[in-house]
Amino acid sequence: MDINSRFEYAHRMALISDDIYKEAIDNCDGNYVDINLANLACTNSLRSYEEVRIMNISIKAYEPCEYVTMQAVADLRFASSGNVL
């Protein structure tokens, strides 16, 4: 499996939300590995994907209905910046 297809696989298996998937599709032109770091929209989209991937691994949320939403990513970013939810 090539590395770009892992992103699509994560979406098909409902490990990432439609929002994260569509945002990356729109911003990264199908390239999720060798990205242009100047493309901040793509970089931010893939950061969301990576945060969700790490959360899914850490909580072992592999059931199709238990994917992490964009709101959960925003909450995680807020909490990790030292704020209280």
C-alpha positions in Angstrom: 0.0 0.0 0.0 1.5 3.3 -0.9 1.5 6.0 1.8 -0.9 8.3 0.0 -3.5 5.5 0.0 -3.4 5.2 3.8 -5.2 8.5 4.1 -8.0 7.3 1.8 -8.1 4.0 3.7 -8.5 5.8 7.0 -11.5 7.6 5.5 -13.1 4.4 4.0 -12.7 2.7 7.4 -14.4 5.6 9.1 -11.3 6.4 11.2 -11.4 10.0 10.1 -14.4 12.2 9.5 -15.8 13.3 6.2 -14.8 16.9 7.2 -11.1 16.0 7.6 -11.1 14.0 4.5 -12.8 16.6 2.3 -10.6 19.4 3.7 -7.5 17.5 2.8 -8.8 16.5 -0.7 -9.5 20.2 -1.4 -6.3 21.5 0.0 -3.6 18.9 -0.9 -4.5 17.8 -4.5 -4.2 14.1 -3.6 -0.7 14.3 -2.3 -0.5 13.6 1.4 3.2 12.7 1.7 5.4 15.1 -0.2 3.5 18.3 0.6 4.6 21.8 -0.1 5.1 23.3 3.4 4.2 26.7 2.0 0.7 25.4 1.4 -0.6 26.1 4.8 -4.1 24.9 4.1 -2.8 21.5 3.2 -0.4 21.4 6.1 -3.2 22.3 8.5 -5.5 19.6 7.0 -2.8 16.9 7.4 -2.1 18.1 10.9 -5.8 17.5 11.7 -5.5 14.0 10.2 -2.4 13.2 12.2 -3.9 14.4 15.4 -7.0 12.2 14.8 -4.8 9.3 13.8 -2.8 9.5 17.1 -6.0 9.9 19.1 -7.5 6.8 17.4 -4.4 4.8 18.2 -4.3 5.9 21.8 -8.0 5.2 22.5 -8.2 2.3 20.1 -11.4 3.8 18.5 -11.5 1.5 15.5 -15.3 1.0 15.4 -16.8 2.8 12.3 -19.1 4.9 14.4 -16.4 6.1 16.8 -14.3 8.4 14.5 -13.0 11.7 15.9 -14.7 14.8 14.6 -13.3 18.2 13.7 -14.8 19.5 16.9 -12.9 17.0 18.9 -9.7 18.0 17.1 -10.4 21.7 17.9 -11.1 20.8 21.6 -7.8 18.8 21.7 -5.9 21.8 20.3 -7.5 24.1 22.8 -6.7 21.8 25.7 -3.2 21.2 24.6 -2.5 24.9 24.5 -3.0 24.9 28.3 -6.6 25.9 28.4 -9.4 24.1 30.3 -12.3 22.7 28.3 
